[in-house]
Amino acid sequence: METDYRKQSIRKTLMEVKDTNRRPPTVAKKSAPPEQTNAEQFYYSKQMQSKTTMVVVLNGGEQLEGVIEWYDKSCLKLNRVGAPNLLLYKHCIKYIYKADPE
C-alpha cells in the first residue's frame, strides 16, 4: 500500500499536465506596415515643383534626361529639351536620379 501511495503523490493530475503545456500569453502582433507610405508622391511632387532635371534609366540601360511634368500609378511624363516629351511606364524604369547641375 505504501508504494501505491507514493506513486500517486508523484503523478500529476491531468489538469496539472495541461497547465504546464499551455503556451505563455501571446504578445500583441505588430501591425503590418502601411501599403501606401506616400514617399513616392512626396519625392515626385518635390522634383516637379522645383523643375529638377532628372535622369531616368530604363531597364535596357538607355538613359533619358528631362523634367517630370506629372505622374500617376503606372506612368510618368518626362519633358525633354530639344527632344520629344515621353510618357514612360514605371515598370520599364530601372531607377531615377537627379542630373548633375552643369
N, CA, C and O atoms as CSV, one atom per row, in Angstrom:
chain,resi,resn,atom,element,x,y,z
A,1,MET,N,N,0.801,-1.188,0.000
A,1,MET,CA,C,0.000,0.000,0.000
A,1,MET,C,C,0.845,1.253,0.000
A,1,MET,O,O,0.475,2.249,-0.622
A,2,GLU,N,N,1.950,1.222,0.672
A,2,GLU,CA,C,2.786,2.414,0.735
A,2,GLU,C,C,3.311,2.788,-0.641
A,2,GLU,O,O,3.375,3.972,-0.973
A,3,THR,N,N,3.681,1.821,-1.433
A,3,THR,CA,C,4.217,2.116,-2.759
A,3,THR,C,C,3.158,2.729,-3.659
A,3,THR,O,O,3.467,3.619,-4.452
A,4,ASP,N,N,1.907,2.270,-3.553
A,4,ASP,CA,C,0.831,2.852,-4.341
A,4,ASP,C,C,0.617,4.309,-3.965
A,4,ASP,O,O,0.367,5.140,-4.838
A,5,TYR,N,N,0.710,4.630,-2.692
A,5,TYR,CA,C,0.511,5.993,-2.224
A,5,TYR,C,C,1.621,6.897,-2.749
A,5,TYR,O,O,1.365,8.029,-3.159
A,6,ARG,N,N,2.844,6.399,-2.735
A,6,ARG,CA,C,3.978,7.189,-3.215
A,6,ARG,C,C,3.843,7.462,-4.719
A,6,ARG,O,O,4.135,8.569,-5.171
A,7,LYS,N,N,3.409,6.475,-5.485
A,7,LYS,CA,C,3.235,6.648,-6.912
A,7,LYS,C,C,2.170,7.695,-7.201
A,7,LYS,O,O,2.331,8.514,-8.106
A,8,GLN,N,N,1.097,7.673,-6.449
A,8,GLN,CA,C,0.013,8.624,-6.670
A,8,GLN,C,C,0.443,10.041,-6.318
A,8,GLN,O,O,0.040,10.991,-6.989
A,9,SER,N,N,1.234,10.196,-5.302
A,9,SER,CA,C,1.638,11.538,-4.899
A,9,SER,C,C,2.638,12.145,-5.898
A,9,SER,O,O,2.739,13.366,-6.013
A,10,ILE,N,N,3.359,11.301,-6.602
A,10,ILE,CA,C,4.327,11.781,-7.586
A,10,ILE,C,C,3.644,12.086,-8.911
A,10,ILE,O,O,4.034,13.017,-9.615
A,11,ARG,N,N,2.637,11.314,-9.245
A,11,ARG,CA,C,1.941,11.520,-10.504
A,11,ARG,C,C,1.213,12.851,-10.516
A,11,ARG,O,O,0.678,13.297,-9.501
A,12,LYS,N,N,1.201,13.471,-11.673
A,12,LYS,CA,C,0.477,14.726,-11.827
A,12,LYS,C,C,-0.917,14.428,-12.328
A,12,LYS,O,O,-1.137,13.459,-13.055
A,13,THR,N,N,-1.825,15.239,-11.948
A,13,THR,CA,C,-3.180,15.081,-12.447
A,13,THR,C,C,-3.235,15.595,-13.882
A,13,THR,O,O,-2.335,16.303,-14.334
A,14,LEU,N,N,-4.277,15.241,-14.576
A,14,LEU,CA,C,-4.450,15.654,-15.963
A,14,LEU,C,C,-4.496,17.180,-16.075
A,14,LEU,O,O,-3.939,17.740,-17.019
A,15,MET,N,N,-5.135,17.845,-15.152
A,15,MET,CA,C,-5.216,19.310,-15.178
A,15,MET,C,C,-3.843,19.949,-14.993
A,15,MET,O,O,-3.535,20.960,-15.624
A,16,GLU,N,N,-3.024,19.362,-14.130
A,16,GLU,CA,C,-1.676,19.895,-13.906
A,16,GLU,C,C,-0.830,19.752,-15.171
A,16,GLU,O,O,-0.045,20.645,-15.491
A,17,VAL,N,N,-0.980,18.655,-15.884
A,17,VAL,CA,C,-0.237,18.434,-17.122
A,17,VAL,C,C,-0.686,19.446,-18.176
A,17,VAL,O,O,0.147,20.010,-18.885
A,18,LYS,N,N,-1.977,19.675,-18.280
A,18,LYS,CA,C,-2.493,20.638,-19.254
A,18,LYS,C,C,-1.995,22.043,-18.942
A,18,LYS,O,O,-1.685,22.811,-19.852
A,19,ASP,N,N,-1.919,22.381,-17.659
A,19,ASP,CA,C,-1.443,23.706,-17.277
A,19,ASP,C,C,0.017,23.911,-17.660
A,19,ASP,O,O,0.388,25.014,-18.062
A,20,THR,N,N,0.847,22.895,-17.548
A,20,THR,CA,C,2.265,23.044,-17.883
A,20,THR,C,C,2.487,23.090,-19.392
A,20,THR,O,O,3.489,23.632,-19.860
A,21,ASN,N,N,1.549,22.519,-20.156
A,21,ASN,CA,C,1.699,22.519,-21.612
A,21,ASN,C,C,1.155,23.786,-22.281
A,21,ASN,O,O,1.322,23.976,-23.486
A,22,ARG,N,N,0.522,24.625,-21.519
A,22,ARG,CA,C,-0.029,25.854,-22.105
A,22,ARG,C,C,1.078,26.794,-22.531
A,22,ARG,O,O,2.135,26.883,-21.906
A,23,ARG,N,N,0.803,27.474,-23.594
A,23,ARG,CA,C,1.766,28.460,-24.088
A,23,ARG,C,C,1.652,29.729,-23.251
A,23,ARG,O,O,0.591,30.034,-22.705
A,24,PRO,N,N,2.748,30.455,-23.158
A,24,PRO,CA,C,2.656,31.735,-22.440
A,24,PRO,C,C,1.750,32.679,-23.225
A,24,PRO,O,O,1.588,32.517,-24.435
A,25,PRO,N,N,1.167,33.648,-22.558
A,25,PRO,CA,C,0.267,34.559,-23.266
A,25,PRO,C,C,0.996,35.222,-24.426
A,25,PRO,O,O,2.141,35.656,-24.297
A,26,THR,N,N,0.314,35.291,-25.551
A,26,THR,CA,C,0.943,35.856,-26.741
A,26,THR,C,C,0.993,37.367,-26.643
A,26,THR,O,O,0.081,38.014,-26.127
A,27,VAL,N,N,2.069,37.899,-27.144
A,27,VAL,CA,C,2.235,39.343,-27.185
A,27,VAL,C,C,1.467,39.847,-28.396
A,27,VAL,O,O,1.410,39.168,-29.421
A,28,ALA,N,N,0.890,41.004,-28.291
A,28,ALA,CA,C,0.111,41.559,-29.397
A,28,ALA,C,C,0.989,41.635,-30.646
A,28,ALA,O,O,2.120,42.118,-30.597
A,29,LYS,N,N,0.450,41.152,-31.760
A,29,LYS,CA,C,1.206,41.141,-33.007
A,29,LYS,C,C,1.380,42.560,-33.515
A,29,LYS,O,O,0.505,43.411,-33.353
A,30,LYS,N,N,2.529,42.795,-34.132
A,30,LYS,CA,C,2.769,44.102,-34.737
A,30,LYS,C,C,1.889,44.220,-35.969
A,30,LYS,O,O,1.700,43.259,-36.714
A,31,SER,N,N,1.367,45.393,-36.162
A,31,SER,CA,C,0.531,45.590,-37.343
A,31,SER,C,C,1.410,45.658,-38.589
A,31,SER,O,O,2.575,46.050,-38.524
A,32,ALA,N,N,0.848,45.280,-39.685
A,32,ALA,CA,C,1.579,45.295,-40.941
A,32,ALA,C,C,1.882,46.737,-41.335
A,32,ALA,O,O,1.107,47.640,-41.020
A,33,PRO,N,N,3.003,46.962,-42.022
A,33,PRO,CA,C,3.303,48.332,-42.444
A,33,PRO,C,C,2.249,48.815,-43.428
A,33,PRO,O,O,1.632,48.012,-44.127
A,34,PRO,N,N,2.042,50.123,-43.484
A,34,PRO,CA,C,1.010,50.626,-44.399
A,34,PRO,C,C,1.367,50.332,-45.840
A,34,PRO,O,O,2.538,50.309,-46.220
A,35,GLU,N,N,0.336,50.107,-46.633
A,35,GLU,CA,C,0.565,49.802,-48.042
A,35,GLU,C,C,1.073,51.029,-48.788
A,35,GLU,O,O,1.908,50.913,-49.685
A,36,GLN,N,N,0.571,52.202,-48.418
A,36,GLN,CA,C,0.981,53.455,-49.029
A,36,GLN,C,C,1.739,54.280,-48.009
A,36,GLN,O,O,1.194,54.607,-46.956
A,37,THR,N,N,2.994,54.626,-48.300
A,37,THR,CA,C,3.774,55.482,-47.406
A,37,THR,C,C,3.806,56.923,-47.901
A,37,THR,O,O,4.223,57.826,-47.174
A,38,ASN,N,N,3.367,57.136,-49.135
A,38,ASN,CA,C,3.375,58.448,-49.770
A,38,ASN,C,C,4.780,58.987,-50.015
A,38,ASN,O,O,4.927,60.166,-50.335
A,39,ALA,N,N,5.810,58.170,-49.876
A,39,ALA,CA,C,7.179,58.603,-50.128
A,39,ALA,C,C,7.364,58.925,-51.611
A,39,ALA,O,O,8.001,59.918,-51.962
A,40,GLU,N,N,6.805,58.082,-52.474
A,40,GLU,CA,C,6.913,58.306,-53.915
A,40,GLU,C,C,6.225,59.620,-54.281
A,40,GLU,O,O,6.778,60.416,-55.039
A,41,GLN,N,N,5.037,59.851,-53.753
A,41,GLN,CA,C,4.293,61.076,-54.028
A,41,GLN,C,C,5.090,62.295,-53.569
A,41,GLN,O,O,5.188,63.280,-54.300
A,42,PHE,N,N,5.652,62.237,-52.383
A,42,PHE,CA,C,6.440,63.351,-51.848
A,42,PHE,C,C,7.645,63.635,-52.743
A,42,PHE,O,O,7.917,64.792,-53.064
A,43,TYR,N,N,8.367,62.592,-53.148
A,43,TYR,CA,C,9.572,62.758,-53.965
A,43,TYR,C,C,9.231,63.360,-55.326
A,43,TYR,O,O,9.852,64.337,-55.743
A,44,TYR,N,N,8.248,62.785,-56.020
A,44,TYR,CA,C,7.869,63.294,-57.338
A,44,TYR,C,C,7.358,64.732,-57.246
A,44,TYR,O,O,7.721,65.571,-58.070
A,45,SER,N,N,6.532,65.017,-56.264
A,45,SER,CA,C,5.993,66.370,-56.114
A,45,SER,C,C,7.106,67.390,-55.907
A,45,SER,O,O,7.086,68.471,-56.496
A,46,LYS,N,N,8.062,67.046,-55.079
A,46,LYS,CA,C,9.185,67.954,-54.811
A,46,LYS,C,C,9.993,68.211,-56.083
A,46,LYS,O,O,10.371,69.350,-56.356
A,47,GLN,N,N,10.258,67.163,-56.860
A,47,GLN,CA,C,11.039,67.325,-58.093
A,47,GLN,C,C,10.253,68.101,-59.150
A,47,GLN,O,O,10.835,68.879,-59.906
A,48,MET,N,N,8.943,67.897,-59.206
A,48,MET,CA,C,8.107,68.601,-60.174
A,48,MET,C,C,8.029,70.087,-59.827
A,48,MET,O,O,8.124,70.928,-60.721
A,49,GLN,N,N,7.859,70.425,-58.559
A,49,GLN,CA,C,7.751,71.823,-58.141
A,49,GLN,C,C,9.039,72.595,-58.405
A,49,GLN,O,O,9.001,73.748,-58.835
A,50,SER,N,N,10.174,71.960,-58.146
A,50,SER,CA,C,11.458,72.639,-58.346
A,50,SER,C,C,11.981,72.490,-59.779
A,50,SER,O,O,13.040,73.021,-60.116
A,51,LYS,N,N,11.232,71.764,-60.619
A,51,LYS,CA,C,11.617,71.519,-62.027
A,51,LYS,C,C,13.061,71.005,-62.123
A,51,LYS,O,O,13.867,71.479,-62.923
A,52,THR,N,N,13.340,70.031,-61.283
A,52,THR,CA,C,14.663,69.406,-61.249
A,52,THR,C,C,14.860,68.527,-62.477
A,52,THR,O,O,13.987,67.731,-62.823
A,53,THR,N,N,16.001,68.671,-63.131
A,53,THR,CA,C,16.319,67.802,-64.260
A,53,THR,C,C,16.699,66.431,-63.712
A,53,THR,O,O,17.585,66.302,-62.867
A,54,MET,N,N,16.008,65.414,-64.214
A,54,MET,CA,C,16.202,64.051,-63.736
A,54,MET,C,C,16.754,63.174,-64.850
A,54,MET,O,O,16.509,63.419,-66.031
A,55,VAL,N,N,17.492,62.163,-64.461
A,55,VAL,CA,C,17.963,61.145,-65.400
A,55,VAL,C,C,17.169,59.881,-65.093
A,55,VAL,O,O,17.159,59.391,-63.964
A,56,VAL,N,N,16.500,59.362,-66.132
A,56,VAL,CA,C,15.705,58.138,-65.994
A,56,VAL,C,C,16.451,57.037,-66.729
A,56,VAL,O,O,16.705,57.140,-67.929
A,57,VAL,N,N,16.800,55.988,-66.004
A,57,VAL,CA,C,17.497,54.853,-66.612
A,57,VAL,C,C,16.465,53.748,-66.814
A,57,VAL,O,O,15.823,53.296,-65.865
A,58,LEU,N,N,16.318,53.323,-68.068
A,58,LEU,CA,C,15.354,52.279,-68.395
A,58,LEU,C,C,15.950,50.904,-68.154
A,58,LEU,O,O,17.160,50.768,-67.968
A,59,ASN,N,N,15.105,49.890,-68.156
A,59,ASN,CA,C,15.556,48.514,-67.911
A,59,ASN,C,C,16.615,48.067,-68.913
A,59,ASN,O,O,17.489,47.272,-68.566
A,60,GLY,N,N,16.554,48.561,-70.145
A,60,GLY,CA,C,17.530,48.190,-71.165
A,60,GLY,C,C,18.838,48.951,-71.058
A,60,GLY,O,O,19.770,48.672,-71.812
A,61,GLY,N,N,18.935,49.916,-70.129
A,61,GLY,CA,C,20.160,50.674,-69.931
A,61,GLY,C,C,20.130,52.058,-70.573
A,61,GLY,O,O,21.022,52.866,-70.312
A,62,GLU,N,N,19.140,52.350,-71.395
A,62,GLU,CA,C,19.049,53.660,-72.042
A,62,GLU,C,C,18.763,54.728,-70.991
A,62,GLU,O,O,17.960,54.513,-70.083
A,63,GLN,N,N,19.432,55.893,-71.120
A,63,GLN,CA,C,19.266,56.985,-70.174
A,63,GLN,C,C,18.548,58.144,-70.851
A,63,GLN,O,O,18.914,58.562,-71.949
A,64,LEU,N,N,17.527,58.654,-70.181
A,64,LEU,CA,C,16.753,59.779,-70.682
A,64,LEU,C,C,16.859,60.904,-69.663
A,64,LEU,O,O,16.835,60.666,-68.455
A,65,GLU,N,N,16.978,62.145,-70.167
A,65,GLU,CA,C,17.110,63.282,-69.268
A,65,GLU,C,C,15.973,64.262,-69.518
A,65,GLU,O,O,15.655,64.572,-70.666
A,66,GLY,N,N,15.363,64.746,-68.445
A,66,GLY,CA,C,14.280,65.705,-68.582
A,66,GLY,C,C,13.664,66.031,-67.236
A,66,GLY,O,O,14.147,65.606,-66.186
A,67,VAL,N,N,12.578,66.800,-67.296
A,67,VAL,CA,C,11.863,67.226,-66.096
A,67,VAL,C,C,10.546,66.454,-66.025
A,67,VAL,O,O,9.841,66.325,-67.026
A,68,ILE,N,N,10.226,65.952,-64.857
A,68,ILE,CA,C,8.961,65.222,-64.679
A,68,ILE,C,C,7.828,66.238,-64.642
A,68,ILE,O,O,7.806,67.122,-63.786
A,69,GLU,N,N,6.878,66.106,-65.583
A,69,GLU,CA,C,5.734,67.021,-65.629
A,69,GLU,C,C,4.602,66.509,-64.739
A,69,GLU,O,O,4.025,67.281,-63.973
A,70,TRP,N,N,4.281,65.234,-64.830
A,70,TRP,CA,C,3.261,64.625,-63.988
A,70,TRP,C,C,3.502,63.131,-63.916
A,70,TRP,O,O,4.307,62.576,-64.664
A,71,TYR,N,N,2.788,62.489,-63.000
A,71,TYR,CA,C,2.900,61.036,-62.820
A,71,TYR,C,C,1.568,60.518,-62.318
A,71,TYR,O,O,0.739,61.282,-61.824
A,72,ASP,N,N,1.371,59.235,-62.445
A,72,ASP,CA,C,0.236,58.568,-61.822
A,72,ASP,C,C,0.690,57.196,-61.351
A,72,ASP,O,O,1.890,56.952,-61.218
A,73,LYS,N,N,-0.238,56.316,-61.103
A,73,LYS,CA,C,0.077,54.998,-60.532
A,73,LYS,C,C,1.002,54.180,-61.426
A,73,LYS,O,O,1.857,53.449,-60.924
A,74,SER,N,N,0.842,54.293,-62.740
A,74,SER,CA,C,1.582,53.396,-63.629
A,74,SER,C,C,2.572,54.068,-64.566
A,74,SER,O,O,3.362,53.377,-65.209
A,75,CYS,N,N,2.555,55.393,-64.665
A,75,CYS,CA,C,3.472,56.034,-65.609
A,75,CYS,C,C,3.827,57.453,-65.170
A,75,CYS,O,O,3.240,57.996,-64.234
A,76,LEU,N,N,4.806,58.043,-65.871
A,76,LEU,CA,C,5.157,59.434,-65.648
A,76,LEU,C,C,5.492,60.087,-66.981
A,76,LEU,O,O,5.903,59.422,-67.932
A,77,LYS,N,N,5.307,61.412,-67.030
A,77,LYS,CA,C,5.579,62.157,-68.254
A,77,LYS,C,C,6.868,62.918,-68.062
A,77,LYS,O,O,7.031,63.651,-67.086
A,78,LEU,N,N,7.790,62.740,-69.003
A,78,LEU,CA,C,9.102,63.366,-68.949
A,78,LEU,C,C,9.198,64.402,-70.057
A,78,LEU,O,O,9.133,64.055,-71.236
A,79,ASN,N,N,9.354,65.686,-69.688
A,79,ASN,CA,C,9.553,66.760,-70.664
A,79,ASN,C,C,11.042,66.902,-70.926
A,79,ASN,O,O,11.838,67.015,-69.994
A,80,ARG,N,N,11.414,66.896,-72.204
A,80,ARG,CA,C,12.822,66.975,-72.574
A,80,ARG,C,C,13.063,68.212,-73.427
A,80,ARG,O,O,12.169,68.668,-74.140
A,81,VAL,N,N,14.267,68.748,-73.350
A,81,VAL,CA,C,14.656,69.906,-74.143
A,81,VAL,C,C,15.271,69.402,-75.447
A,81,VAL,O,O,16.193,68.586,-75.431
A,82,GLY,N,N,14.752,69.896,-76.582
A,82,GLY,CA,C,15.301,69.513,-77.881
A,82,GLY,C,C,14.952,68.100,-78.305
A,82,GLY,O,O,15.543,67.577,-79.250
A,83,ALA,N,N,14.015,67.477,-77.632
A,83,ALA,CA,C,13.592,66.114,-77.979
A,83,ALA,C,C,12.116,65.985,-77.603
A,83,ALA,O,O,11.609,66.753,-76.786
A,84,PRO,N,N,11.438,65.022,-78.195
A,84,PRO,CA,C,10.014,64.847,-77.865
A,84,PRO,C,C,9.805,64.482,-76.392
A,84,PRO,O,O,10.627,63.802,-75.778
A,85,ASN,N,N,8.691,64.950,-75.853
A,85,ASN,CA,C,8.311,64.554,-74.493
A,85,ASN,C,C,7.888,63.087,-74.517
A,85,ASN,O,O,7.409,62.583,-75.533
A,86,LEU,N,N,8.070,62.417,-73.394
A,86,LEU,CA,C,7.804,60.976,-73.350
A,86,LEU,C,C,6.854,60.616,-72.215
A,86,LEU,O,O,6.868,61.229,-71.148
A,87,LEU,N,N,6.043,59.622,-72.469
A,87,LEU,CA,C,5.210,59.005,-71.439
A,87,LEU,C,C,5.862,57.652,-71.140
A,87,LEU,O,O,5.882,56.766,-71.995
A,88,LEU,N,N,6.389,57.498,-69.932
A,88,LEU,CA,C,7.136,56.288,-69.571
A,88,LEU,C,C,6.344,55.442,-68.575
A,88,LEU,O,O,5.852,55.949,-67.567
A,89,TYR,N,N,6.229,54.163,-68.869
A,89,TYR,CA,C,5.620,53.242,-67.909
A,89,TYR,C,C,6.618,52.963,-66.791
A,89,TYR,O,O,7.799,52.734,-67.052
A,90,LYS,N,N,6.152,52.983,-65.565
A,90,LYS,CA,C,7.039,52.789,-64.415
A,90,LYS,C,C,7.702,51.422,-64.420
A,90,LYS,O,O,8.832,51.286,-63.949
A,91,HIS,N,N,7.024,50.406,-64.943
A,91,HIS,CA,C,7.628,49.067,-64.934
A,91,HIS,C,C,8.810,48.971,-65.899
A,91,HIS,O,O,9.568,48.003,-65.849
A,92,CYS,N,N,8.974,49.965,-66.780
A,92,CYS,CA,C,10.108,49.998,-67.709
A,92,CYS,C,C,11.293,50.770,-67.138
A,92,CYS,O,O,12.372,50.776,-67.729
A,93,ILE,N,N,11.098,51.422,-65.988
A,93,ILE,CA,C,12.143,52.252,-65.382
A,93,ILE,C,C,12.941,51.427,-64.386
A,93,ILE,O,O,12.387,50.791,-63.490
A,94,LYS,N,N,14.261,51.455,-64.564
A,94,LYS,CA,C,15.143,50.753,-63.633
A,94,LYS,C,C,15.363,51.611,-62.392
A,94,LYS,O,O,15.177,51.141,-61.270
A,95,TYR,N,N,15.762,52.883,-62.592
A,95,TYR,CA,C,15.898,53.828,-61.490
A,95,TYR,C,C,15.959,55.247,-62.029
A,95,TYR,O,O,16.131,55.465,-63.229
A,96,ILE,N,N,15.814,56.211,-61.123
A,96,ILE,CA,C,15.797,57.631,-61.457
A,96,ILE,C,C,16.737,58.346,-60.482
A,96,ILE,O,O,16.806,58.005,-59.301
A,97,TYR,N,N,17.461,59.347,-61.004
A,97,TYR,CA,C,18.289,60.166,-60.118
A,97,TYR,C,C,18.360,61.581,-60.663
A,97,TYR,O,O,18.038,61.828,-61.825
A,98,LYS,N,N,18.786,62.512,-59.811
A,98,LYS,CA,C,18.917,63.916,-60.216
A,98,LYS,C,C,20.119,64.058,-61.111
A,98,LYS,O,O,21.176,63.486,-60.846
A,99,ALA,N,N,19.955,64.837,-62.192
A,99,ALA,CA,C,21.063,65.094,-63.108
A,99,ALA,C,C,22.058,66.048,-62.417
A,99,ALA,O,O,21.676,66.872,-61.586
A,100,ASP,N,N,23.328,65.913,-62.782
A,100,ASP,CA,C,24.337,66.819,-62.240
A,100,ASP,C,C,24.082,68.238,-62.733
A,100,ASP,O,O,23.911,68.447,-63.934
A,101,PRO,N,N,24.054,69.219,-61.826
A,101,PRO,CA,C,23.873,70.601,-62.296
A,101,PRO,C,C,25.125,71.046,-63.060
A,101,PRO,O,O,26.247,70.898,-62.576
A,102,GLU,N,N,24.917,71.581,-64.234
A,102,GLU,CA,C,26.072,71.985,-65.059
A,102,GLU,C,C,26.126,73.467,-65.212
A,102,GLU,O,O,27.026,73.988,-65.872
